[in-house]
Amino acid sequence: MFSRYLLVIVSLVDFLSDFHVSCCDESCTNRTVFTPSSLVVKHGDPTSAICSLCPSCPEDIFNLEKSVGSNVKNGSTITWTVDKMMEWETTPLCYYTKADGHQCCTPLNVTVYKSPDLVSVSFMNHSGPLFLSRDYTLQCEVQNVAPVRSVHVTFFRGQTELGQKQYLSKPQKEPVTEVFTLSISTTKEDHGAQYWCQAKLELGPDGPQTPPMVASKDVTATVYYKPQQLAPSRPDVITLTQGDPLELDCTAVGNPSPSYTWTSLPDGVPPSNSSVLTIQSVASGHEGQYTCSVSNDVGTNTVTFRVAVKPYINPYIVVAVLVAIAGSIAVAFYFYKRSKQHEAVPTVE
């Protein structure tokens, strides 16, 4: 009978030694100390910490409360060991109980992390080509990562950083999948650009020296835009002389590649689908207005040229005419002078 009472008493002492009440005081002046003071451990890896009792603290009721792992007490220290950390949320408590029943405890902050299974980038609610000067939303999906509050996502275009995003909702310790977004506005330079994102776990000084990092594959952007002329506009009349060559250039850039149609041409000029209209030798009939329409799936741009043609004058004919005029003037002057001389001679009676 006595042995039964003795067994109950021993069991009660063991129970009390492991018992910790919810009102355990974390603000005691004399506290137990964890080394290290916080832990960052990869899910599935081993870990350990040591709790030390302060010199003035009683050792009779000094223990460690945990939900995983084992602990070994050695005088004023307790070593907590986990062979394989499989829990996502655990906070060991090292405590002692004063003579008056007041408990003082120190929690160990444990962060269990896991790198993402996959990181991918895409355009939200959009597939196919993008269009110039429109707003789009890039989204970076980070799959099965923990803790998500430590994830820093960076968006890139090529090697240019576009912006960073973090998880701002309530803490979540177990692995989750989260989508981070960034708004962009497209330009012509975005055509052919490669967008990607990178998820990095920023775990602080207690984490690994090289933060876990996973990058997405590239997504190549196709940007459609209306044709835009390469050559400057020619608002003035293009004046040529008969026989001169004529070259009208309405080359444009656009995506998809544009097509060209020359319309409103003067009589005698055949239609053309080339970006450059060429006439080897202009005649008076080539004078007039030329209109070039440049089109693709996005839109049409129209360019108008006005051409004037001057008659060609042979310089040899000009010289001959001038010589003839000069000769006529000389002959007229000669006869005029002779007539004046006859008028000046007196008549003899």
VOGU-3710 file (C-alpha; in Angstrom, 3 decimals, decimal comma):
1> mfsryllviv> 0,000/0,000/0,000  2,806/2,383/0,921  4,552/1,644/-2,370  1,459/2,731/-4,225  1,416/6,095/-2,432  5,097/6,497/-3,117  4,548/5,877/-6,829  1,752/8,482/-6,938  3,946/11,043/-5,202  6,872/10,444/-7,585
11> slvdflsdfh> 4,553/10,699/-10,589  3,091/13,952/-9,239  6,555/15,460/-8,787  7,473/14,509/-12,352  4,230/16,031/-13,599  4,771/19,264/-11,732  8,300/19,492/-13,016  6,953/19,457/-16,602  3,915/21,572/-15,849  3,791/25,155/-17,064
21> vsccdesctn> 0,831/27,446/-16,579  -0,520/29,850/-19,185  0,273/32,858/-16,983  4,010/32,169/-17,057  5,833/35,508/-16,614  8,208/36,474/-19,405  9,200/39,769/-17,775  11,032/38,424/-14,729  14,284/40,194/-13,822  16,085/36,890/-13,396
31> rtvftpsslv> 15,340/34,824/-16,464  16,477/31,687/-18,173  18,527/32,260/-21,322  18,401/30,397/-24,637  21,540/29,960/-26,736  21,028/30,873/-29,492  18,320/33,382/-28,608  16,364/32,456/-31,755  16,510/29,667/-34,314  16,029/29,547/-38,064
41> vkhgdptsai> 15,841/25,983/-39,326  15,012/24,436/-42,678  12,026/22,121/-42,637  13,265/18,564/-42,211  16,690/19,564/-40,844  17,997/18,893/-37,291  18,352/21,693/-34,773  19,183/22,294/-31,117  19,406/24,980/-28,433  20,587/25,234/-24,827
51> cslcpscped> 18,629/26,835/-22,008  20,696/28,136/-19,077  19,383/28,928/-15,624  20,446/32,212/-14,030  22,832/31,812/-11,047  20,277/33,037/-8,503  17,390/30,974/-9,887  16,252/27,816/-8,051  17,078/24,564/-9,769  14,527/22,379/-8,069
61> ifnleksvgs> 11,694/23,163/-10,527  13,574/24,072/-13,741  12,502/22,530/-17,004  11,714/22,994/-20,685  8,310/22,677/-22,266  8,262/21,675/-25,954  5,954/20,188/-28,562  8,663/18,393/-30,514  12,111/16,938/-29,873  13,786/15,861/-26,653
71> nvkngstitw> 15,681/17,612/-23,898  18,479/16,590/-21,543  18,963/18,373/-18,223  22,461/18,794/-16,853  22,521/20,867/-13,673  21,684/24,468/-14,621  21,386/23,791/-18,371  18,902/21,970/-20,564  19,769/20,916/-24,111  16,824/20,754/-26,504
81> tvdkmmewet> 17,369/18,634/-29,631  15,247/17,910/-32,683  16,534/15,257/-35,083  14,217/16,294/-37,913  12,098/19,445/-37,697  8,749/18,518/-39,204  6,511/20,976/-37,362  5,878/24,446/-38,789  5,021/26,161/-35,533  6,789/25,441/-32,276
91> tplcyytkad> 7,889/27,650/-29,391  9,873/25,886/-26,647  9,565/27,469/-23,181  12,340/27,269/-20,626  11,036/28,032/-17,123  11,557/27,761/-13,405  9,151/28,089/-10,475  9,794/30,244/-7,442  8,980/29,150/-3,891  5,764/31,185/-3,987
101> ghqcctplnv> 4,629/29,317/-7,109  5,397/32,221/-9,480  6,764/30,950/-12,794  9,356/32,768/-14,901  9,862/31,628/-18,483  11,721/32,431/-21,666  10,327/31,465/-25,095  12,591/30,432/-27,955  11,539/31,955/-31,255  11,822/29,242/-33,914
111> tvykspdlvs> 11,367/30,001/-37,615  10,895/26,970/-39,846  11,400/27,776/-43,509  10,947/26,092/-46,864  12,024/27,317/-50,288  9,302/27,634/-52,975  8,503/24,568/-55,070  8,085/26,797/-58,116  8,162/30,489/-59,051  6,432/31,586/-62,254
121> vsfmnhsgpl> 5,694/34,921/-63,943  2,836/35,858/-66,280  0,521/38,719/-67,239  -2,614/38,755/-65,119  -5,847/38,051/-67,021  -4,082/38,410/-70,362  -2,669/36,135/-73,042  -1,279/36,873/-76,483  0,395/40,104/-77,639  0,457/43,307/-75,628
131> flsrdytlqc> -0,485/46,697/-77,071  1,517/49,909/-76,937  0,919/52,435/-74,110  -1,478/50,225/-72,171  -1,329/49,203/-68,529  -0,797/45,557/-67,642  -0,236/43,655/-64,404  2,700/41,318/-63,999  2,084/38,527/-61,511  4,666/36,359/-59,788
141> evqnvapvrs> 3,271/33,169/-58,280  5,347/31,663/-55,470  4,222/28,125/-54,727  4,374/26,300/-51,401  6,740/28,579/-49,459  7,171/29,194/-45,734  7,116/31,527/-43,973  5,448/33,730/-46,579  6,041/36,892/-44,520  9,763/36,499/-45,223
151> vhvtffrgqt> 9,337/36,353/-49,004  10,687/39,302/-51,007  9,730/39,202/-54,683  11,662/41,235/-57,271  10,375/41,813/-60,818  12,825/42,193/-63,720  12,814/43,172/-67,389  16,038/41,666/-68,670  18,584/42,720/-66,066  16,653/45,866/-65,095
161> elgqkqylsk> 14,896/45,727/-61,727  11,298/46,959/-61,994  10,211/46,765/-58,352  9,927/44,697/-55,185  6,906/43,318/-53,363  6,358/41,727/-49,932  3,572/39,828/-48,208  1,687/42,283/-46,006  -1,190/40,179/-44,659  -1,266/38,382/-41,323
171> pqkepvtevf> 1,607/35,976/-40,547  1,311/32,466/-41,904  3,866/29,894/-40,754  2,793/26,882/-42,778  3,583/26,699/-46,521  1,231/28,670/-48,754  1,051/29,775/-52,385  0,981/33,539/-52,853  0,716/35,812/-55,902  2,613/39,125/-55,983
181> tlsisttked> 1,737/41,773/-58,596  3,332/44,779/-60,280  1,743/47,231/-62,769  3,613/48,231/-65,936  2,890/50,398/-68,991  4,174/49,125/-72,333  6,528/50,935/-74,727  8,018/49,968/-78,098  11,201/48,946/-76,283  9,232/46,256/-74,446
191> hgaqywcqak> 8,818/44,263/-77,657  11,022/41,210/-77,304  11,840/42,047/-73,664  12,134/39,162/-71,220  10,206/39,496/-67,967  10,937/37,335/-64,933  10,701/37,402/-61,164  12,722/36,144/-58,231  11,558/35,064/-54,773  14,035/35,418/-51,929
201> lelgpdgpqt> 13,546/34,326/-48,319  14,921/37,110/-46,116  15,376/35,231/-42,824  17,539/37,737/-40,959  20,938/37,323/-39,313  20,016/33,925/-37,850  19,182/32,534/-41,288  21,573/31,041/-43,833  24,355/33,325/-45,062  23,067/32,954/-48,620
211> ppmvaskdvt> 19,299/33,557/-48,525  17,254/30,861/-50,301  16,330/32,186/-53,738  14,249/30,796/-56,623  13,836/32,523/-60,006  11,107/32,054/-62,592  11,575/31,274/-66,256  11,521/34,200/-68,690  8,375/35,372/-70,449  9,097/37,151/-73,744
221> atvyykpqql> 6,739/40,052/-74,454  5,263/40,709/-77,887  4,100/44,329/-78,212  1,836/45,364/-81,092  1,860/49,002/-82,178  0,608/51,132/-85,060  3,020/51,984/-87,918  5,245/54,975/-87,243  7,197/56,735/-89,986  10,986/56,599/-89,882
231> apsrpdvitl> 11,564/59,541/-92,253  10,418/63,033/-91,191  7,305/64,426/-92,837  7,653/66,616/-95,947  5,033/69,344/-95,641  6,640/71,468/-98,381  6,334/70,890/-102,088  9,121/68,769/-103,575  10,265/70,667/-106,665  12,112/68,813/-109,429
241> tqgdpleldc> 13,183/69,489/-112,987  12,058/67,343/-115,876  14,422/64,404/-116,158  15,381/64,358/-112,463  14,904/61,121/-110,451  12,121/61,027/-107,854  12,293/58,967/-104,655  9,506/59,132/-102,072  10,198/57,211/-98,835  7,369/56,344/-96,441
251> tavgnpspsy> 9,181/53,515/-94,629  7,646/52,867/-91,185  8,139/50,605/-88,205  5,278/48,696/-86,643  4,337/45,361/-85,167  3,077/43,326/-86,935  5,187/44,397/-89,912  3,240/46,982/-91,937  2,132/46,820/-95,575  2,308/49,762/-98,006
261> twtslpdgvp> -0,185/51,072/-100,555  0,429/54,124/-102,756  -2,820/55,854/-103,741  -3,930/59,193/-105,240  -1,116/58,991/-107,762  -0,868/61,273/-110,818  -1,895/59,828/-114,174  0,751/57,620/-115,633  2,233/56,510/-112,302  1,507/52,819/-111,711
271> psnssvltiq> 0,325/51,676/-108,229  2,981/50,359/-105,847  3,199/48,268/-102,668  6,775/49,235/-101,871  7,857/51,431/-98,975  9,833/53,597/-101,435  8,314/54,897/-104,672  10,936/55,585/-107,363  10,657/57,261/-110,774  13,892/57,309/-112,743
281> svasghegqy> 13,097/60,430/-114,793  10,183/62,708/-113,973  8,056/64,386/-116,627  5,445/67,090/-116,382  2,787/64,387/-115,998  4,371/63,231/-112,730  3,465/66,471/-111,008  0,801/66,211/-108,306  -0,031/64,542/-104,991  1,235/61,144/-103,843
291> tcsvsndvgt> -0,396/59,380/-100,862  1,159/56,423/-99,024  -0,963/54,343/-96,625  0,917/52,157/-94,121  -1,198/49,556/-92,311  -1,023/46,651/-89,884  -3,489/44,918/-87,543  -3,292/47,789/-85,054  -3,940/50,760/-87,335  -3,109/52,824/-90,425
301> ntvtfrvavk> -0,842/55,809/-90,934  -1,058/58,023/-94,051  1,674/60,214/-95,539  1,139/62,719/-98,377  3,803/64,134/-100,719  3,323/67,023/-103,164  5,564/67,128/-106,231  6,092/70,010/-108,683  7,977/69,541/-111,991  9,741/72,430/-113,801
311> pyinpyivva> 10,408/72,259/-117,546  13,924/71,372/-118,625  15,759/74,145/-120,590  18,791/73,151/-122,705  21,662/75,516/-121,843  22,985/75,402/-125,414  19,695/76,687/-126,747  19,763/79,422/-124,138  23,237/80,471/-125,275  22,209/80,423/-128,949
321> vlvaiagsia> 19,177/82,554/-128,212  21,258/85,009/-126,250  23,835/85,177/-129,063  21,085/85,768/-131,611  19,557/88,495/-129,507  22,939/90,108/-129,031  23,594/89,939/-132,822  20,231/91,463/-133,621  20,910/94,301/-131,221  24,349/94,886/-132,782
331> vafyfykrsk> 22,936/94,980/-136,355  20,133/97,316/-135,319  22,587/99,594/-133,606  24,813/99,621/-136,723  22,019/100,691/-139,054  20,775/103,205/-136,534  24,225/104,775/-136,407  24,461/104,878/-140,274  21,149/106,641/-140,521  22,236/109,276/-138,084
341> qheavptve> 25,388/109,890/-140,068  23,428/110,488/-143,328  21,231/113,000/-141,588  24,223/114,924/-140,413  25,789/115,486/-144,001  24,711/118,986/-145,520  23,213/119,197/-149,060  25,325/121,205/-151,751  23,325/123,408/-154,206
//
